[in-house]
Amino acid sequence: MQPNPPVPHTATVDDKGVHVTTAAGKSRTYSGGEVITLTQVIDLAEGAATLCQSSSEKCLELVDESAQLAADCDVLIADITEKEVGEGLIAKCVFLQEQLALQAAAAKKLHDQIQGGEEACRTASANAEVRHGQIFRAVADSPLTRPAERDFYNAR
């Protein structure tokens, strides 16, 4: 079941604060600091998504590295078998291969889970931007807003 799409809030600014009305008709007044905190939360969600993406890529690198090391074990086992060095060494190499396979599977599973987290963070950030964007626009457009604040909100 898909959640309902985000609905933008409406906002006006006066000397008492930023007055926000939700689509459901609920009203609240935010201080300038609270509005800045909203931007920080949205940016934090986007930053978390970027971190998830980076971690997900590292997991895939680990999967590839594990596969390469397992292939190296195959070569090593073949060399040991050819030289008839010993069954104990072969058993250790086989055990190492098994551990590498488990590591690769765990890294792949973690990759898949992190991708879900990345998608959730990006969705939360995008939805919050849609929902709260009018608040930021109202602050940026207000004659009561200082130039530095206006630049901050216009940069969004």
Summary of the structure (lengths in Angstrom):
residues: 156
radius of gyration: 26.8
end to end distance: 31.1
largest distance: 86.9
contacts: 412
relative contact order: 0.17
helix: 74%
strand: 9%
